[in-house]
Amino acid sequence: MTNRKIISILLISVLALSSACKTHWVVLHDKTESKVIVLDTVNVKQDDAQLLQIIKPYKAQIDSEMNEIIAYSDLTLYKVDPEGLLNNFIADLIFLKGNEYLQKTNNIMASFCILNSGGLRNDLPKGAITLRNVYELMPFDNELVAIQVSGRNVKIMLDYIAKKGGVPESGIVMSIKSDSAQHVVIGNSPFDISKNYTIITSDYLAAGGDDMSFFKDAIATYPLSIKVRDAIIEYLKEQTKLGITITSKLDKRIYYEK
């Protein structure tokens, strides 16, 4: 077992055992699959005190790191479908950071970004945002990747978004009508099914996670070698360094036709 895996296990154990006395959900993830394990901290056996003693030296260090304030927010960011403040904020920053890495490594730019709502596990609070908040928001170790796909597969993707009732995305404006995508604009141009498009997403989704089968016939794949969570942390720290508090807005990038 590598040191990285040991640290991850310790982090999960500390966060679970040091939480308030209630049932918590901890998600373990290996990039392509995820499973939920229920940790019941209400009926903890007395023997678990030994485990607490073992991890005690690590707990103080982890708590110190997890409680580090890395940004400040003007408002609470919630996840809502088809469009929410958290959806837009995370998708926009991942689109921005993903393109930064894509341009550095391959000198190209993606047309848009798509994530999945289930990947956003918590809200971001108004006021101080800690490292712990980001880990609670994004507990997975998925990495960013850019995928080039055909316009036909993008059309399948757009209808998938419509049937889902919206997903976190950036770079697309579209309406939903009868479970299909309508009036689609990508960037500043109407969607063109004859074109190929490059998309920023996670390696989990690129591999077909959350039923995103339209990525499996990729024309090209560009690994970006940064975790989604680390991209979020990097962006938040950059904004704080510039003296900028984070915010978000609803802009009708996805909406239902009446």
KABEL-V24177 format. One record per backbone hydrogen bond with DSSP energy under -1.0 kcal/mol. CO is the residue of the C=O (numbers start at 0). NH is the residue of the N-H. If there is no record, write none. Layout:
<<CO/NH> <CO/NH>>
This chain:
<<1/5> <2/6> <3/7> <4/8> <5/9> <6/10> <7/11> <8/12> <9/13> <10/14> <11/15> <12/16> <13/17> <19/21> <23/38> <25/36> <27/34> <32/29> <34/27> <36/25> <38/23> <44/47> <45/48> <46/49> <47/51> <48/52> <49/53> <50/54> <54/58> <55/59> <57/61> <58/62> <59/63> <60/64> <61/65> <62/66> <64/67> <65/131> <67/130> <70/128> <71/245> <72/126> <76/123> <77/85> <83/87> <84/88> <85/89> <86/90> <87/91> <88/92> <89/93> <90/94> <91/95> <92/96> <93/97> <94/98> <95/99> <96/100> <97/101> <98/102> <99/103> <100/104> <101/105> <102/106> <111/199> <112/169> <115/118> <116/119> <123/76> <126/72> <128/69> <128/70> <129/133> <130/134> <131/135> <132/136> <133/137> <136/120> <141/227> <142/202> <143/223> <144/200> <145/221> <146/198> <147/218> <147/219> <148/196> <149/153> <150/154> <151/155> <152/156> <153/157> <154/158> <155/159> <156/160> <157/161> <158/162> <159/163> <160/165> <167/114> <169/112> <170/186> <172/184> <173/254> <174/181> <175/256> <176/179> <179/176> <181/174> <183/190> <184/172> <185/188> <188/185> <191/194> <196/148> <197/110> <197/111> <198/146> <199/113> <200/144> <201/205> <202/206> <203/208> <204/207> <208/211> <210/212> <211/214> <212/215> <219/147> <221/145> <225/143> <226/230> <227/231> <228/232> <229/233> <230/234> <231/235> <232/236> <233/237> <234/238> <235/239> <236/240> <237/241> <238/243> <239/242> <245/73> <252/173> <254/175>>
